[in-house]
Amino acid sequence: MNSLEDILVYVKKIFEDQNFDKQPLTLYEPFRYTLALGGKRLRPLLVMLAADMFSADLKKAENAAVAVELAHNFTLLHDDIMDASPLRRGKPTVYQKFGTDKAILSGDVMYAKAYEYLLKCDTDKVPALVKTLTTVLIQVCEGQAYDMDFETRSDVTKREYITMISLKTAVLLAASLKMGALIADADAESMNYLSEFGLYLGIAFQLQDDILDCWSDLNEFGKVIGSDIVDNKKTILFLTAVEKADDDDAKELISWYLEKTNDFQKKKQRVIELFEKYGVRDDVEQMIGQYTIKAIDALDKINVEESRKENLRTLAKQLTSRKK
Amino acid sequence: MNSLEDILVYVKKIFEDQNFDKQPLTLYEPFRYTLALGGKRLRPLLVMLAADMFSADLKKAENAAVAVELAHNFTLLHDDIMDASPLRRGKPTVYQKFGTDKAILSGDVMYAKAYEYLLKCDTDKVPALVKTLTTVLIQVCEGQAYDMDFETRSDVTKREYITMISLKTAVLLAASLKMGALIADADAESMNYLSEFGLYLGIAFQLQDDILDCWSDLNEFGKVIGSDIVDNKKTILFLTAVEKADDDDAKELISWYLEKTNDFQKKKQRVIELFEKYGVRDDVEQMIGQYTIKAIDALDKINVEESRKENLRTLAKQLTSRKK
């Protein structure tokens, strides 16, 4: 078994070794730009950690690790267009830097390349790996569609929100773990518990992201602070605040999310004030704690030695208390 | 062996039987709209014709037929955004009707669904089918990137143009045939000749499309006439005309493709006049004839009874003399 740090170093190295220096430049320059931005490499890390937990040769999991990162970046390239996000990992987003057309097309080829990498895995594993990636990408698209719908809906519930972030974010974390387990020939039951772990961890991860959108340091976070508020994203913070607020404050909050103001600073400031007045950060941190417990419960049930679960346990702690 | 007409009826029926009536609507409404527009269903037809030529049970090829049509429509949804095309099959394009964001996202899910359909094929065929689709979609993205590049380049050669349309259009026709042959367990040599047939036929098909862009009836063609000219697409007509024209006319042609005019009617009229002055339509029809001969040569070499090639022979004739 390898240490968490060693595996992360290994994962980062894999990406340095890939060569996407291809023609036409129009297509592969935004592609390389995206991958060079780095990021946490969380999804490939999960592939590797799962493979390692079930004692697989890490080399065998490398291509699947690249595949999930490409698939993830494909969704980011397109989401950033739809959300009009100016920054990603502290740098201009692809659509901002290269234009919408190139961001669409580079995203498309990135998605195809994800399958190309999966096809390099052992042939007998290919159908199950392709199925896992395909199912999850359909879910991610559905999640993104709900996310866009929610921006204009006024009756979004917390339950709907959790479903949306499960689809948009958590299922890909679960699928990354599942792919690692598939490559390691894990038993079906363990694979299911591992997916469950990934799903709950993914929900906790996204709720933490919602908190970071309001309370974090731009230099660490790499995205514009309060952009969820500007985009009228009805995150868990908003939904909890509306639930807890008195009538006047609830009305004010809702009106900020309806209004077409251009004074974004004032909007962000006032909304965060209201979030703080009702202590919603504590509520959401409590939720994160609950989902983390559910994740750990699932991890506990997996049929491998306790010591082999240590890396995922540590990662779960790191992710749900992260600052970026 | 089935008749060409019967197989086309069969193909159209497959699409009527698919149910994409799913949630969220944001995602699946543009999806259904696209498929309901119909179109020639050429790519699924090619899957079926290839399977039929090698005596496969057509039922076994149905899912691959749906997959290639979904993959093709995915590329159309995104290309129409990049090319700002208002019409497709005589109706508003998805991005025009539903907006860019929904066109991006519906295209994405359509691509994922293509793999979902491939996964329904016999498991032992899945790796080869996924590989065929993946390779071709990377090529299609590369072709689309070259196509966009060519709009602003002034030194595009005919050879580069043929490479671009091979990538953007012809390889998907070749891949559709190959998938049908894969499902029918055709021998490798025949499969290669069949792909070659598809490639040359695809080039001829696209050259015919270039002609139809200038000389056809909107009601039959379903796209805006002269849109290649408006978009400064350096089609084979333009490249041939510049080659044949005297200095003054060549300069005029080139300047029309550089100028940012808003008088599109005048631009189209004058460019087509120059195309006609130099008889480029005849040249291109000759090229179409040559590529069709190459296609038929490849078909001749395929290792099945002559009579089983009849449908593809007929289709090749129909496609390269079509009016829409």
HADDOCK unambig.tbl for C-alpha pairs under 7 A between the chains (distance, minus, plus):
assign (segid A and resid 24 and name CA) (segid B and resid 142 and name CA) 6.55 0.50 0.50
assign (segid A and resid 24 and name CA) (segid B and resid 145 and name CA) 6.72 0.50 0.50
assign (segid A and resid 24 and name CA) (segid B and resid 146 and name CA) 6.68 0.50 0.50
assign (segid A and resid 26 and name CA) (segid B and resid 145 and name CA) 6.05 0.50 0.50
assign (segid A and resid 27 and name CA) (segid B and resid 142 and name CA) 6.85 0.50 0.50
assign (segid A and resid 27 and name CA) (segid B and resid 145 and name CA) 6.02 0.50 0.50
assign (segid A and resid 82 and name CA) (segid B and resid 101 and name CA) 5.36 0.50 0.50
assign (segid A and resid 101 and name CA) (segid B and resid 82 and name CA) 5.35 0.50 0.50
assign (segid A and resid 105 and name CA) (segid B and resid 141 and name CA) 6.50 0.50 0.50
assign (segid A and resid 109 and name CA) (segid B and resid 138 and name CA) 5.62 0.50 0.50
assign (segid A and resid 109 and name CA) (segid B and resid 141 and name CA) 6.03 0.50 0.50
assign (segid A and resid 112 and name CA) (segid B and resid 134 and name CA) 5.63 0.50 0.50
assign (segid A and resid 112 and name CA) (segid B and resid 137 and name CA) 6.50 0.50 0.50
assign (segid A and resid 112 and name CA) (segid B and resid 138 and name CA) 6.04 0.50 0.50
assign (segid A and resid 115 and name CA) (segid B and resid 134 and name CA) 6.50 0.50 0.50
assign (segid A and resid 116 and name CA) (segid B and resid 134 and name CA) 6.38 0.50 0.50
assign (segid A and resid 119 and name CA) (segid B and resid 131 and name CA) 6.81 0.50 0.50
assign (segid A and resid 123 and name CA) (segid B and resid 127 and name CA) 6.86 0.50 0.50
assign (segid A and resid 126 and name CA) (segid B and resid 127 and name CA) 6.17 0.50 0.50
assign (segid A and resid 127 and name CA) (segid B and resid 123 and name CA) 6.85 0.50 0.50
assign (segid A and resid 127 and name CA) (segid B and resid 126 and name CA) 6.16 0.50 0.50
assign (segid A and resid 127 and name CA) (segid B and resid 127 and name CA) 6.42 0.50 0.50
assign (segid A and resid 131 and name CA) (segid B and resid 119 and name CA) 6.81 0.50 0.50
assign (segid A and resid 134 and name CA) (segid B and resid 112 and name CA) 5.62 0.50 0.50
assign (segid A and resid 134 and name CA) (segid B and resid 115 and name CA) 6.49 0.50 0.50
assign (segid A and resid 134 and name CA) (segid B and resid 116 and name CA) 6.39 0.50 0.50
assign (segid A and resid 137 and name CA) (segid B and resid 112 and name CA) 6.50 0.50 0.50
assign (segid A and resid 138 and name CA) (segid B and resid 109 and name CA) 5.63 0.50 0.50
assign (segid A and resid 138 and name CA) (segid B and resid 112 and name CA) 6.03 0.50 0.50
assign (segid A and resid 141 and name CA) (segid B and resid 105 and name CA) 6.52 0.50 0.50
assign (segid A and resid 141 and name CA) (segid B and resid 109 and name CA) 6.03 0.50 0.50
assign (segid A and resid 142 and name CA) (segid B and resid 24 and name CA) 6.56 0.50 0.50
assign (segid A and resid 142 and name CA) (segid B and resid 27 and name CA) 6.86 0.50 0.50
assign (segid A and resid 145 and name CA) (segid B and resid 24 and name CA) 6.73 0.50 0.50
assign (segid A and resid 145 and name CA) (segid B and resid 26 and name CA) 6.05 0.50 0.50
assign (segid A and resid 145 and name CA) (segid B and resid 27 and name CA) 6.02 0.50 0.50
assign (segid A and resid 146 and name CA) (segid B and resid 24 and name CA) 6.69 0.50 0.50
